[in-house]
Amino acid sequence: MTTARLTLPLLLLPLLLSATPALADILIGAAAPLSGPNAGLGEQLRRGVEAAVEDINATGGIRGEKLTVQFADDGCDPRKAIDVATSFVSAGVKAVIGHYCSGASIPASGVYEKAGILQISPASTNPKFTDEGGWNVVRLVPRDDAQAAAAAALVADKFAGRKVAIVSDQAPAFAALAARFTAALRQKGVTPALQRSFKAGGKDFAPLAKEIAESGAGVVYLSGSYVEGGLIAQALRAAGSTAQIVSGDSLVTEDYGNQAKDAAGGTLSTFTYDARKFPAAQGLVQRLRNAEQNPEGFTLYAYAAVQALAAAAEATGTLDSTRLAEWLRGGNRFDTVVGPVSFDSKGDLRTPSIAWFKWIDSRYVEVDPRTLEPPILDTTP
């Protein structure tokens, strides 16, 4: 592809949240939902990328060249993500950190593949991202099938004999997670008592909660964002349901607690291990907290995504995306703030780890699933 800078169509200009610097040494793109209902999640990516770029530049950049980042808001929307990807290609970015949502990452990846641009996502978990993606995709988090299998195993073990309801946002990524949980649950010999979907943006979940309560479900697997997730949790408790809420990583954010209020208590969620506890992350965590920035959720994984780019560039001596992707997907191991990392030939983590988090006293806490015993709605870790 050409490295000349092209004039952006006027339609795409509002998508770019910072102008392309005229003297940028190494320009990278970073895409996430920076407005709308998922903006809180997008801010995690922004915080991590900004901190990583600042630190890498402070130590001399990549092979003596400084990094500059251009952020864009994709709204977790597939069509907008393609527009963002097209704008990044026109701007001449060397690599992309993102997108956040799988529904944005997957369609955008095709644009980057054709343009010869490496894409490193710190948050997209849908298996299709790497199963059906091109040579150019890499992700820093475990796949949905790993999370779904872990959740099904816990539900079948700890909540044996309880009816299970499965509730999912209709968005492709959330629907895929729910489908994989359903399949894994059936493999454990458990047939869901109720399966329902909802549209993002809904406000009244009382009818859904009433149906769940009347089904006698003792467990609700909730695959959706923290926005609707919080409203559904409140509606369930208002309907008199004491069902255990189990979810994927989308509820591992303080925004879920802010939305669900007291109804968040006891919620169990799968995620990767809390990187804020890792020795390699302590300096960064403290610095972000001193700046009144919360290093929660995917913040440190976004930082690690930039570290992955830098590690590959230093090792290969180039910013050619083909060589960078080959190095990253070649099993090479390198250190990051989230610990040592290496990827397989598809761009997935070679050793994905699944952790469990429980909402206790208005915050989520990492717990050992072996110690969990029903009922789990109290505040005992």
C-alpha positions, 0 to 999 in steps of 0.5 A: 500500500502507499504511504502517502497521506490521502485526503479523508472524505468529509463523512469520516472526519467526525470519526477521528478524535485527534488530527493526524500530526504532520511530523508523526514518526510512527502513526498507529490507530486505536479504535473503541466505543468512545461515545454512547452506552459502551463509552466506559469500556472504550475509555479503558482502551484509551487509557491503556494505549495513551499510557503505553505510548507515553512510556515507550516514547519516554524510553526512546520510542521504537528503534529511535522513532516516536509513536503517535496515536490517532483515536477513533470512535467506532461505537461498537457498530460494524458499519462505523468500524469499517468507516474507521478502518478505511480512515485509518488506512487513508491516514497511513497508520502502521498498526491498529490497537483495537477494536474493542468489541468483536462486532467491530473488530471482525468487519474491520479486520478485513479492511486491515488485511487488504491494506496490509495492516496488523491489528492487535485487539486487547478485548475482542473475544469472539472466536470468529476474530481469529478463526475466520480472520486473516494473517494480520489479527492478534488478541490479548484476551481468552476466547469466548469458548474458553469463558463459556466452557468455564461458566458451564462447568461451574454452573453444572458443578456448583448449581447442580439441579437448579434450572438455568435461564440464558438471556442474551443481547442480540448483538452477534458477539453476545449471541455467540457467547450465549450459544457457546455457553448453551452448547457447553451446558448441554455437554454437561447434561443440562438443558436450559429451562428458558432462552431469551434475547433482547435488543440493546438500548432497552429500558423496561426489562420487567416482562423479561424478569417476570418470565425468568422468575416464573420459570423457576430459574435458579441461575441466569446466564447473562450475555450482554453489556453492563448497561442492559445487564445492570437493568436486568439485574435490578428487574430480576430482584424487583420481580422477586427472583434470587437466581444467581447471575453468571456472565462473561467479562462484560460485567467486570467493570465498575459501570455494572455496579453503578448501573445495577446498584445493590442488585449487582451483589453476588454476580459471578463473571469470567474474565482473565486474571486481574492484571492490577495484581501482577508484579509487572503492573504495579508501577503503572497501576500506581501511576494511573491511580495517582492521575485519578485514572482507574486501571480496571478491566481491559486498561492494562491489556490495551497497554500490553497490546502496544507493548506487543507491537513494540516487541515485534518491531524491536525483534524484527527491526521493521514495521512491516505488518507481515513480518510483525504478524509472523513474529507475534504468531510464531510463538515468541514469548515476551514480557508485558504488564500482564505477564509473559505473553505468546501467541499461537499461529492463529493469533490467540493466546497460547496459554489463556487463563480464565479467572472468576470475579464476584461482586461483593460490597459494590465492587468486583473481587477475584475469587477461587471458584473452588470455594464458591458454594450456593447461595452466592448472593450474600457478601461473603468472599 
